[in-house]
Structures are given as C-alpha cells and as structure tokens.
Amino acid sequence: MGGYASFAETTEAEFDDLMAVHFKGPFFLTQALLPLIADGGRILNVSSGLARFALPGHAAYAAMKGAVEVLTRYLARELGPRRIAVNAIAPGAIETDFGGGAVRDNKALNDYVASLTAQGRAGLPDDIGAAVAALLRPDNGWMTGQRVEVSGGMLL
C-alpha cells in the first residue's frame, strides 16, 4: 500500500498507517526472525525510487522508504559479523495492483512513466523478480548495505 497526499494534507492516521506497514513492520519482523536467519543468510528490504527523487504527493511514503534504506545500512553493519548480507531493492513504477493498479491500468499514467525511463516502458513484475533472485543468490554475500534501484533507468 502507498499513499498519495501532499505533505500539508497528510493526516496523522495516514502517516501512522504508512509507518506501520513500510517501516515498523520490516523493523520488528526482522528483529523477530533474527534468531532464525542462518549465518551467511540474506535480508532484502524494499524501498522505492521515490526515496531518490521527489514527486509531489509522496512525502510520507518516500520518508518511510528512506528510513528503510538507513535501517538496511545499520543491519548490514550489525549483522556483518554473522556474514548476513542486508540490501534494499528500490523498484520503479511497476505494472501491479499497487495503488489500485494505476500504473498497469491507466494508459496515460503508464505512458507518462514510460517517458521517464531510459528503457521507455513501465516495469513488469518479472523485472523485479529477476533482481530479487540475483540479490538473494548464495554466492552474492559480499554485496551488503546497498540500495539497488530496479527502475529501467527512471529519472536518470
């Protein structure tokens, strides 16, 4: 879930909902699962391209994703002695149900997103799945504390 409201119009309830899902949830879920994560394991957090560039109406959501990126670096440092690699993936606009399916179902929005990407299209779920698989590979443990954007070159 995301949120679309200007900074001035974001309510405390909307902020709290975004915080619970996008930052508090990953923070405490990871904490609870930490005893079950094997040494040499992987943690992959989810950020957003909106933590790198600013589009009006996304301040609260993007702030949560920025917090996830900071958490990712701290976890990488704290879990490094256990060889647990911790990274964040930051998808661009993807044709999914997110936001009510707006990127997928609204041709004008899809065309706008395509105009902002180097590859000239909105992302597809498989684009993100391939990146997730690469980041979680057992032989990819040396990469840690990184934010990896998978956006087709959006807003370069």
One Martini backbone bead per residue (centre of mass of N, CA, C, O) as a GRO file, in nm:
protein
  156
    1MET     BB    1   0.099   0.034   0.017
    2GLY     BB    2   0.010   0.366  -0.026
    3GLY     BB    3   0.041   0.726  -0.079
    4TYR     BB    4  -0.164   1.028  -0.163
    5ALA     BB    5  -0.021   1.327  -0.038
    6SER     BB    6   0.045   1.600   0.073
    7PHE     BB    7   0.210   1.721   0.326
    8ALA     BB    8  -0.026   1.913   0.430
    9GLU     BB    9  -0.253   1.656   0.395
   10THR     BB   10  -0.129   1.466   0.588
   11THR     BB   11  -0.223   1.248   0.811
   12GLU     BB   12  -0.169   1.082   1.095
   13ALA     BB   13  -0.305   0.820   1.007
   14GLU     BB   14  -0.153   0.785   0.740
   15PHE     BB   15   0.126   0.785   0.860
   16ASP     BB   16   0.087   0.541   1.051
   17ASP     BB   17   0.024   0.335   0.830
   18LEU     BB   18   0.292   0.363   0.679
   19MET     BB   19   0.475   0.297   0.918
   20ALA     BB   20   0.369   0.012   0.982
   21VAL     BB   21   0.434  -0.114   0.696
   22HIS     BB   22   0.729   0.029   0.597
   23PHE     BB   23   0.888   0.013   0.897
   24LYS     BB   24   0.791  -0.136   1.149
   25GLY     BB   25   0.754  -0.411   1.024
   26PRO     BB   26   1.046  -0.471   0.924
   27PHE     BB   27   1.188  -0.424   1.189
   28PHE     BB   28   1.029  -0.642   1.374
   29LEU     BB   29   1.046  -0.885   1.190
   30THR     BB   30   1.351  -0.907   1.181
   31GLN     BB   31   1.391  -0.930   1.482
   32ALA     BB   32   1.221  -1.195   1.516
   33LEU     BB   33   1.399  -1.360   1.285
   34LEU     BB   34   1.702  -1.357   1.364
   35PRO     BB   35   1.730  -1.647   1.498
   36LEU     BB   36   1.656  -1.788   1.200
   37ILE     BB   37   1.900  -1.667   1.066
   38ALA     BB   38   2.150  -1.761   0.895
   39ASP     BB   39   2.454  -1.777   0.857
   40GLY     BB   40   2.490  -1.621   0.544
   41GLY     BB   41   2.249  -1.472   0.488
   42ARG     BB   42   1.944  -1.291   0.386
   43ILE     BB   43   1.839  -0.945   0.337
   44LEU     BB   44   1.542  -0.786   0.182
   45ASN     BB   45   1.451  -0.478   0.120
   46VAL     BB   46   1.192  -0.222   0.057
   47SER     BB   47   1.180   0.036  -0.153
   48SER     BB   48   1.219   0.341  -0.357
   49GLY     BB   49   1.252   0.577  -0.594
   50LEU     BB   50   1.126   0.802  -0.395
   51ALA     BB   51   1.408   0.819  -0.228
   52ARG     BB   52   1.561   0.980  -0.473
   53PHE     BB   53   1.302   1.118  -0.577
   54ALA     BB   54   1.069   1.396  -0.625
   55LEU     BB   55   0.713   1.367  -0.582
   56PRO     BB   56   0.434   1.493  -0.545
   57GLY     BB   57   0.251   1.313  -0.281
   58HIS     BB   58   0.514   1.128  -0.130
   59ALA     BB   59   0.650   1.199   0.145
   60ALA     BB   60   0.574   0.976   0.349
   61TYR     BB   61   0.648   0.726   0.190
   62ALA     BB   62   0.944   0.809   0.125
   63ALA     BB   63   1.036   0.832   0.421
   64MET     BB   64   1.007   0.530   0.483
   65LYS     BB   65   1.209   0.436   0.265
   66GLY     BB   66   1.448   0.588   0.381
   67ALA     BB   67   1.448   0.433   0.649
   68VAL     BB   68   1.507   0.157   0.523
   69GLU     BB   69   1.787   0.232   0.414
   70VAL     BB   70   1.914   0.286   0.688
   71LEU     BB   71   1.854   0.014   0.815
   72THR     BB   72   2.017  -0.152   0.615
   73ARG     BB   73   2.295  -0.042   0.699
   74TYR     BB   74   2.280  -0.125   0.998
   75LEU     BB   75   2.237  -0.427   0.955
   76ALA     BB   76   2.493  -0.480   0.797
   77ARG     BB   77   2.678  -0.403   1.031
   78GLU     BB   78   2.556  -0.586   1.266
   79LEU     BB   79   2.553  -0.866   1.072
   80GLY     BB   80   2.840  -0.910   0.954
   81PRO     BB   81   2.964  -1.123   1.157
   82ARG     BB   82   2.738  -1.335   1.022
   83ARG     BB   83   2.721  -1.288   0.704
   84ILE     BB   84   2.480  -1.094   0.665
   85ALA     BB   85   2.309  -0.981   0.396
   86VAL     BB   86   2.204  -0.632   0.344
   87ASN     BB   87   1.940  -0.509   0.138
   88ALA     BB   88   1.796  -0.286  -0.114
   89ILE     BB   89   1.509  -0.251  -0.304
   90ALA     BB   90   1.416  -0.015  -0.585
   91PRO     BB   91   1.145   0.027  -0.732
   92GLY     BB   92   0.972   0.126  -0.972
   93ALA     BB   93   0.732   0.148  -1.191
   94ILE     BB   94   0.474  -0.101  -1.167
   95GLU     BB   95   0.265  -0.350  -1.308
   96THR     BB   96   0.026  -0.347  -1.061
   97ASP     BB   97  -0.187  -0.319  -0.775
   98PHE     BB   98  -0.059  -0.078  -0.696
   99GLY     BB   99  -0.261   0.180  -0.647
  100GLY     BB  100  -0.496   0.021  -0.803
  101GLY     BB  101  -0.331  -0.014  -1.085
  102ALA     BB  102  -0.240   0.252  -1.228
  103VAL     BB  103   0.003   0.173  -1.411
  104ARG     BB  104  -0.150  -0.060  -1.556
  105ASP     BB  105  -0.457   0.086  -1.618
  106ASN     BB  106  -0.329   0.373  -1.690
  107LYS     BB  107  -0.226   0.492  -1.982
  108ALA     BB  108  -0.125   0.774  -1.912
  109LEU     BB  109   0.061   0.685  -1.680
  110ASN     BB  110   0.225   0.479  -1.834
  111ASP     BB  111   0.334   0.680  -2.044
  112TYR     BB  112   0.474   0.863  -1.840
  113VAL     BB  113   0.665   0.659  -1.723
  114ALA     BB  114   0.801   0.582  -1.991
  115SER     BB  115   0.917   0.880  -2.036
  116LEU     BB  116   1.121   0.840  -1.766
  117THR     BB  117   1.264   0.604  -1.910
  118ALA     BB  118   1.526   0.457  -2.074
  119GLN     BB  119   1.333   0.201  -2.177
  120GLY     BB  120   1.026   0.306  -2.239
  121ARG     BB  121   0.893   0.174  -1.966
  122ALA     BB  122   0.729  -0.003  -1.761
  123GLY     BB  123   0.730  -0.220  -1.522
  124LEU     BB  124   0.762  -0.562  -1.434
  125PRO     BB  125   0.750  -0.812  -1.216
  126ASP     BB  126   0.993  -0.975  -1.346
  127ASP     BB  127   1.203  -0.750  -1.308
  128ILE     BB  128   1.211  -0.786  -0.996
  129GLY     BB  129   1.250  -1.091  -0.961
  130ALA     BB  130   1.534  -1.102  -1.088
  131ALA     BB  131   1.669  -0.915  -0.880
  132VAL     BB  132   1.607  -1.073  -0.628
  133ALA     BB  133   1.753  -1.332  -0.708
  134ALA     BB  134   2.035  -1.201  -0.732
  135LEU     BB  135   2.051  -1.089  -0.432
  136LEU     BB  136   1.996  -1.400  -0.303
  137ARG     BB  137   2.236  -1.532  -0.371
  138PRO     BB  138   2.473  -1.728  -0.222
  139ASP     BB  139   2.722  -1.574  -0.398
  140ASN     BB  140   2.616  -1.262  -0.275
  141GLY     BB  141   2.766  -1.170   0.016
  142TRP     BB  142   2.945  -0.904  -0.046
  143MET     BB  143   2.679  -0.766  -0.074
  144THR     BB  144   2.624  -0.476   0.140
  145GLY     BB  145   2.434  -0.193   0.215
  146GLN     BB  146   2.247  -0.171  -0.043
  147ARG     BB  147   2.104   0.018  -0.307
  148VAL     BB  148   1.877  -0.117  -0.558
  149GLU     BB  149   1.780  -0.005  -0.858
  150VAL     BB  150   1.462  -0.099  -1.038
  151SER     BB  151   1.366   0.122  -1.328
  152GLY     BB  152   1.482   0.159  -1.624
  153GLY     BB  153   1.593   0.455  -1.572
  154MET     BB  154   1.453   0.650  -1.377
  155LEU     BB  155   1.543   0.964  -1.365
  156LEU     BB  156   1.857   1.024  -1.475
   0.00000   0.00000   0.00000
